[in-house]
């Protein structure tokens, strides 16, 4: 059967589509409590998810944006909990400052250590990341256990991230891990509740890298 439609998109130009989307987000979101520099992160999170409730649930440490921009511009590494986060981040803007995006969850030594200790690879990957370098941005969108382990290491002085973007999605420990993150005295970006995910964390990192570029 041959289906026909008279529907035509308003525009086929990528930048026009993005601009129109951002204007719709601004119009529909209405009044909000976010600062001028926090708002681009919120906007891109909503753009990535089409979820205004998720956008409104974002919580920023007062120093989060400045810490993220400084980390990117200093060439510090970005640690992702899973490959999906690594793949989604716009790496050219990170590399231009000397940084890179790293994920350790599938490294052979991580896999072996997780088996030996009968624990998750996400936990062991955070331990390896903390040993590899001080500072950096930790971008966690999938594994609550990774976020909880990172929080533990921060409390014990074993990890010193410049910024934690912690928005794991799920029903087991996801909301609770974010509750713990909000109690931590380090720069963070997180949200309230079960929602989140890799695409949301990617949107936040990409928003920060764009803000870092604007500082030029």
Secondary structure by P-SEA (a helix, b strand, c coil): cbbbbccccccccaaaaaaaaaaaaaaaaccccccccaaaaaaaaaaacccaaaaaacccccaaaaaaaaaaaabbbbbbccaaaaaaccccccccccbbbbbccccaaaaaaaaaacccaaaaaaaaaaaaccccbbbbcccaaaaaaaaaaaaaccccccccbbbbbcccaaaaaaaaaaaccccccccccccccaaaaaaaaaaaaaaaaacc
